[in-house]
Amino acid sequence: MSQAELTGLSSVWGQVALAAMLLIVVILLLRRLWNQRGR
């Protein structure tokens, strides 16, 4: 693989990891709000 391909892959994986982290944070916040509403 060339250096450009490796850099492209790493940037794509970085974006995927960032999106996953944001998604997890949103889900945790929603679950916390839902638990507070339930009680």
C-alpha positions in Angstrom: 0.0 0.0 0.0 1.2 3.5 -0.7 1.6 6.2 1.9 -1.4 8.1 0.5 -3.7 5.1 0.8 -2.6 4.6 4.4 -3.3 8.2 5.3 -6.7 8.0 3.7 -7.6 4.9 5.6 -6.4 6.4 8.9 -8.4 9.6 8.3 -11.5 7.5 7.5 -11.1 5.4 10.6 -10.6 8.6 12.6 -13.9 9.9 11.4 -15.6 6.6 12.1 -14.2 6.5 15.6 -15.2 10.1 16.2 -18.8 9.4 15.0 -19.0 6.3 17.2 -17.8 8.3 20.2 -20.4 11.0 19.6 -23.1 8.4 19.1 -22.2 6.7 22.4 -22.3 10.0 24.3 -25.7 10.9 22.8 -27.1 7.4 23.7 -25.7 7.6 27.3 -27.3 11.1 27.7 -30.6 9.9 26.3 -30.6 6.9 28.6 -29.9 9.1 31.7 -32.7 11.5 30.8 -35.0 8.5 30.2 -34.2 7.0 33.6 -34.9 10.3 35.3 -38.2 10.6 33.5 -39.2 7.0 34.5 -38.7 7.7 38.2 
